[in-house]
Amino acid sequence: MLERDNIIFYDTSDLTETGGICGRANAAYLASGLKKRFPGEGISVTGAEINRSGIYRRGLTRIKNLPPYVSVQLKHCTGRHTETVTIWSPLAWNDRFFGTGGGGTADGGEKYITRPNNTSRGMTVAFAVRNGFTAATTDAGNPENEWALDRDTHRADWERIENWRSASTHFMTLAGKAVAELLHKRPVRYAYFHGGSGGGRQAMVEVQEHPEDYNGVWASCPAIYWSRFLPLGLWQVAVMNSANHVIPPRKMRCFMQAAWDKAGGERAYYQQTSAVKIAPLQCVGMPTKDGPITKEDAAVMKEIWEGPRDENGRQLWFGHRPGVLCWNVGIPVGAFYYTLFRKKPKPFFLSEYYLRWVTENPRQRFADVTLAEYRRLHLASIEKFSAADADKADLSAFANAGGKLMIDHGTDDPLIPVDGTLHYFRNVEAAMGRDVVSRFLRLYITPGDGHGSCSWHGPGISERDGVAALIAWVERGIAPKAIRTVQVDKRGRTLREAECFSWKEEEK
C-alpha cells in the first residue's frame, strides 16, 4: 500500500447503522430541527440525501470506497451574503465530529472535498467519513478566488472578511454538530479540527476565540500573524528592485547550496531544526553559470536573508532561513518566483491578492515594489488586518475546557517561515508558563519538511499518524511523545521514515 492510501485511523468495524436515520435524512426534518437550535438565524436546508453508491462525483473529482452517508447542504444568511455549509454523516457513526479547513483565503467549500491522501496534511470530509466521523466544510460565502473587495465600491467587504476570519468556521462547527445529533438522535462525544496553512489559521482562531468548539485541534504550518507574514511575498522582489540588482536563479541556488554546505551538506541541513548562520560575503567568487557571486549579489542576499526590516534596521517580521527553497522558476508558487524567459522576480500571487485588500485597489500589481513601498504596505497591513493574525497567546479558556492542541511546522516551508510559529509558541509559554503549556499543547518542528505535504525535503507527520496521536491524547489521556514521520516521492512511494518529538523535549 502506498503511504498516501494509508488513510484509516479509526476502527469502524463494530459500528452499526443508526436506527431510523433514513427517515430523518430529509430537508424538512433537518430544517425544523435547526430552526429550533438556531432561532432567528436565516438557515435553509437545500439538500439532504443518502449516498449508498460508495462513490462521490463532482466535475472531474471522483472519490471511491465511501461508506453509506447522508450528504446535507445548508445555506446560512450572514447579512448581505450567504454561506454554504456541506455536511457528511455516515449512517454508521462513531459519535464524533471533524471540522475541516481550507487554504489561503478560502475557508473550505465543495472544491475542498477531495480524495483522501495521507501524505497531505489537512482533514477533508471524505477522509473523516471513511473513519466514521461526521464532517463539515464551509465556503464562508466566499466561493470566488478574489472576494474581499466590494465589486462596486472596491472597499473592503468587512462582512465577508469576518466570515473568512472567524464567524463561518464557528458556525460550520455548530451546524455540523447539530446536524449529526439530529440525524443520529444522540450527542457528539468528541469534536476535532485539523487544517493546514490557511486552515491552520482557522484552527488557531477556533482555539483562541471559540475554545469550547473542539476537544482536539491540530494546526499545520498555520498562517498566523497573517498581517505580518503575508506581505513577505513582496520582500525579496522589493530588495532586488531597490538595489536595481537581480540575483538570477542559478546564483540563488548557489547561495542555497552554500547554506547546505555550512550545515555539513544537503542531508545534514535537512536533518536539523536550527537555522544555519552564514554570511553571504563568504560566497563571493563562487562560480555559477551566470558568472561568479559578486559583492553586489552578497549585499542583496544579506538583506533578503535578514527578512523585512524598517528604514532603521528594526525587524518587521521573519524571513526565510538561509538554505530554504522558497522560490521557483516559471511556476508562481513560493515566496517569490522568476518569469520563465526573462527571469524577472515576481511576488507570491497570494501576497499580491491580499495586499489589494490593504490598498483597496483591485487592479494593483506589485512587481515593481520598492523597499519604501514595502514598508508602507507592511505597516498598513498590520493597522488594517491585525485582527486576522490569530496570535492570542493566553489559551487558558481552551486549556481549562480540557482541549488539546498540536501544532506542526516544517523547517523548509517555502511559504510561511517556521520562525513565526516558534515565536508564537514562545509567547504562549511566556504567557502561561511552560508547565501549564505542556499539559495541553505540543509543537512539532519537522526538519526538511515543507508546506503541509510529506513530499518535500524531509519527513513530515502524515494525516493518519497525527490524528491518531491527537485522539489518543484527548480520549485516553496519552500525551504524544514521538510521532512517526514519513517522506514520499511524487508518486507517493515511501523514501524515508523517522520520528519527531515535541519541540521543547527535543531541545532538552
N, C-alpha and C positions, 0 to 999 in steps of 0.2 A: 504493500500500500504506500502510495506517495504521501509525504507529510501533509500536503495540502488537503488530502482527503481524510485525514485522521481527525474527524470532527465530533466524535461522541465523548462527552464529558459527564453525562448523567445517565444512569441506568434506567431505561424506561420499560424494561421487560415485565415488570409487575403492575404497570399502570393499566387501568381498565376505563372504558368509555363511560363518561358521566351519564347517569340515568336521566332521561328526559331532555338532554341537551338539544336534540334535533328539533323538538317542538319550540325551544326558546331561541333558536338561531334564525330570528326574523327581525326585520327592521322595526315593526310596530312595537313588539315587546321590548326591544332594547331602547327605543326612543322613549317609551313610557318610563322605564326604569331610570334612564339617565336624566329625565326631566325632574324626577323626584330627588335625585342625588345632586343635581346642579341647578337648583331653582333660579330662574331669571337669566340663565345663560342661553345664548342662541345656538343650540345644538340640534342638528338634524342627522339622522342615520340614512345615508344614501345607498348603502349596500350591506347585506348580510346574507352570506351563502356558505354552504358546506362544500368543501372540495375533497372528494374521496379518490380523485384520479391519481394522486401521487405526484402530479406534475403542476408546476406553475408556469404560465406563459405570459409575457408582456413584451411585445415587439420582438426583438431578437433574443431577449432573455428567456432561458428555459432552465428550470430547476427541477430535478428529479428526486425520487425516493423520499418524498414528503409524507408524513403520516396524515390521516384524515384530520382536517382542521376547519374551523369556522373563520372566514375572512369578513371583517367588518370595516366599513369606511364611514367616518364621521366628518361632517362639516361643522366648523365652530366659528361663529362671527366674533371677531376681536374688536370691532368698531367699524371702520371703513373697509376692513379686509376680512377675508375668510380663509381659515387654515384647514387643511385636510389631514386627518389622522387615520392611519391604517393599522388595524389590529388583527393579529392572527392568534387563534387559541386552539390548541389541539383538542380533539374530542376526548382523548385520554390525557388528562392534565396532571402535572406534578405539584400543583398548588403554589407555583412560583411565577413571578413576573420578571421580564427582562426589558429594560428600556434601551433603545438604540440611538445613536447619534449620527451626525453627518460628517462633513468636512468642509474646510474653507469657510465660505459664508453661507453654507447650506446646513440646516439642522437635520435633514433627512428627507423622507418622502419616497414615493414609489421607485424612483431611479436608484435608491439605495437598497432595494430588495434584490439581492444578488446571490449567486451560487455560494454556498458556504465554502470558505477557504481558510484552513487552519493556520496558514502562514501569513495571513493579513490580519493585523490587529484592529479590532472594532467589531462588536457584535452586530449581527443582522437578524431580521425577523425569521428568515428561513433557517439560519443556524440555530437559533433559540428553539424554534418549534421542533426541529429534529431531535432536540433533547428534552421535549416535554413541557417547555415553558410557553406561557402566553407572552407575546412580544408586540411592541408597537414602534411606529416611526411617524414623524410629522414633517410636513413641508413648511411649517411655520407661516403659511400664507405667502411664501416667497418662492414660487416654483421657477421663476426666471433666473438667468445667470446674473443679471445686473438689476437689482430691485430696490436699492436703498434710497434712491433719489426719486422724488415725485416726477412723473413724466411731464407734467405741465409746468410746474414751478421750478423744478430742478433743485428744490430744497430737500433737506434730509427728511425722510418719512419716518418720524420717530415711533409711530405705532409699529411699523414693520421691523424697525431696528430693535425695539424692545421685545417683540415676538421672538426674533432671532436670538437676542441676548439671553433671555431667561424664560419669558412667560410661556412660550409654546412647549418647551421641553417639560416644564412643570405640568401644564395642562395635559400633555400626552401621557404623562405618568399617572395622573389621577384618573383620566378617562380610560386608559388601558387596564388599570386595576379594576375599575368599576365594571367594565365590560366582561372581564374574566369572572368576576364574582356574580354578575347577573346570569351569565351563561351556565356556570357550574354550581350555583347556589351554595357556595362556600367561600370563605375568605382567602385572600392571598396570604400565605405564611411568610414568604421571604421575597424581597424585591432586589434586583441587581441592575447595575448600569455599567456598560463599558463602551467608550468611544475613544477615537484617536484623532490627534491634530485638532481640527475644529470641534470634533466630537469629544476630545479630551477637555476642551474648554467648557463644553456643555456639562461634562461630568463634574468639573470643579465648581461650576456655578450651582449645580444641584447640591453639592456638599455644603457650600457656603451659605446659600440662600434658602434652601428647602431641605434642611437636614433630616427630616423625618420621611422623605420620599423613598429612600433606599436603605437597605441594610448593608449592602456591599457595593462599593463603587471602584472601578478601575479606570484610571485616566492614562492613556498612552500618548507620549510626545505632545502634551497638552499645549494648545495655543493660548496660554495665559500671558498676562502682560500684553494683551492684544495691541493696545495703542502704542506700545514701545517697541515691540519686536517687528511688527509688520512693515513699518517704514524701512527696516533694514534691507528690504529688497531693492532699494534705491542707492544704498550706501556705496557699494563698490563702483557703481556707474558714476555717482557724483564725484568720488575721489578721482577717477580717471579723467572725467570731464574737466574738473577744476585744474588738474595738473596738465591738461592738454597732452596726456601721455597714456596710451592704451597698452596694457600688458597683454600680448597675444596669448591664445590658449596654450601653445607649446611652452611658453615661458611660465605661465600659470602652473602648468603641470610640473615644471622643473622646481618651482618653489614648493609644491606639494611633496615631491619626491625628497627634497632636502629635509622637510619636516619628518618624513618617514625615517630617513637615514639617521636623523638626530635621535630618534627613539630606538634605533637598533635594527632598522629595516621595516618593510611594509608589514610583515606578520607581527612583529613586536609592537608596532604602532597600533594595530587593530586589536591588541590584547590589553591595552592599558586604559584606565579611566581618567587619568590626569592629562592636562594639556601639555603639549611639547613647548618648551621655551627655546626659541630660535630667533636670532637677529637676521633679518633679510639681507643685511650687508654681507653676511657670511657667504651669500650665494653669488656675489658679484664675480663675473668672469666665467661662471659655469656655462658650458656650451649648450646651445639648443639649435634646432633647425631654423629658428627665427633670429639667430645671432646670439652672442653671449649675453648673460644677465648684466645689465648696466646699473650704475648708481641711481639713475632715474627710475629704473624698474624697482630697485630695492626700496627707494623712498616711497613710491606709491604702494608697494606691497606692505610696508610697515604700517601705513595709515589704514589700509584695508584690514589687516590682522588686528589692529588695536580696536577696531569697531567704532561705532558712532561716537563722536565727541563734539563738544561745542567749540566756539572760537577760542576759548581759554584752555582747551585741552581736557575739560571735565567730561568724564564718561557719561554718555546719554543712555547707552544700552550695550549689551554684549554682542560682539561679533562672532563669526565662525572661527573655531580654533584653527591654528596652522595645521595643514595636512588634510582638512576636511574637503571632500569633493563636493563643493556647493555651487558648481557652475556647470553649464552644458554648452554644446555647440549645435546650433540649428534647431534644437528642441527647447521650447520655452518652459523648462522645468528646472528648478534650482533657485538659489538666492538671486542669481542673475544668469544670463546666457549670452552667447555670441551669435550674431547672424551667420548663416551658413557660408556665404561667399565673401562678404566684406569684413567679417569677424568684428563687427561693431558691437560693443557691450550693450545689452538691453536689460531693463529691470524685470523682476519677477512679476508676472501678469497679475497675481492676486494683490500684490502691493500697489500696483497702479490702480486696480479697480477700487481697493479700499480707500486710497488717498483721494479718489474722486468724491468719496463721502465727505472727506475733510474739506476739500475746496468747493464742493457743491457745483462742480463743473463736469458734466457727463462726457464731455468730449476731450478733456485734458489728457495729454500724454506727458511722460516724464523721462524720455530717453535722453534729453539734453540737460537734465537737472544738474545744478552745481552744488557745492558744499553749503553755500549760504542758503540756497533754496531748500536743501535737505533739512537744515537745522530749523528753518521756519516751519516746514511741514511737520517735523518731528514734534515740536512744541505744540503746534496747533492740534495735532492728533491726540496728544495727551489731554489737552484742555477740553477737547470736544468728546472724546470717547474713552476716557479712563474708566468709566463705569463698566466697560466691557472687559476689563483686564482680568477679572476673576482672581484677584491677588490677595483676598482677605486671609490673614494669617491665623486668626483666632478661630479654630474649628471646634470650640468647646461644645456647641449645641449638637453637632454631629457625633462627637465622641460620647457625650452624655446620653445620646439616644441609642448608644450601642453600635453605631456604624463602624465599618471597617473600610479603609481606603488603601488602595495600591496605586502607585504612580511608577511608570517606567519611561525611560528616555535613552535613546542610543547616542553614543558619543559622536557618531558620524552622520547625524541628521543633517541633510543638506538644506533644509528649510527653516527649522526652528532651532536656534543654538541651545545646546544642552545646558549651558551655564545659567540660563534663565530659570530652568526648573530647579537646579541646585540652589540658586538664590532664593527661590520661593521656599524650598524645604528648610533652609537655614532660618528664614523668617518665622516659619511655623514653630521650629524648635525654640527660637528666642522668645516667641510669644507665649508658648505653652509649657516649655520645659521638655528636655529630652526624654525623661522617664515617662511622662504623660503621653508624649507623641508615640513612643514605642508600643503603647498598648493598642493603638488603633490605626497607625499609618506605617506603611513600608514603601521606601523608594528604591527602585532598581535602576542602576546606571549600567547599560549593556555596551561593552566595548565593541566598536566597529559596526554596531547596529545602526540602521538608517531610520527612515521616516515611516514607522508603522508597518514594516514588512520584514520578513525573515530572509529576504533575498538580496541583502546588501553585502557589506564587507566583514560582517561578524555575526555571530548567532544572536537571535532575539527571542523573546518569550512568545511562544505560539498561543493562539487563542485558547485552545483546549487546556494547555497547562496553566495559563494564567487564571482562567475562570475556575478551574478545578481547585486551585490554591485558595482563591477568594471564597468559594463556597465552603471549603473545609474550615476556614478561619471563622466565617460567620456562623455556620451551623453546628460545628463541632468544637469550636474554640482552639483549633490547631493553627497557631500563627505560622505563616510561611517563613521558612529559613532559606533553604535552597530551592530554586525553581529551575526546571530544565529549560535550556535554550537550544535553538536549532538554527542552522544556516542552510538554505537551499539554493539550488541554481534556478535559472529562469524556467526550467521545465518542472520545477517542484521536487527535484531529487535531492535527498539529504547529502550535504557536504561535510557538515561538522555538527557535533552536539557538545554542549557544555552545561555548566550550572551558573546561575547568578545568585548573589546574596544581597540582602538589603544593604544599601549604601553605607550606612554607619557601621554595620557589622563588618563589612569588608575593609573599611578604613581602619578598624581596630586591629 
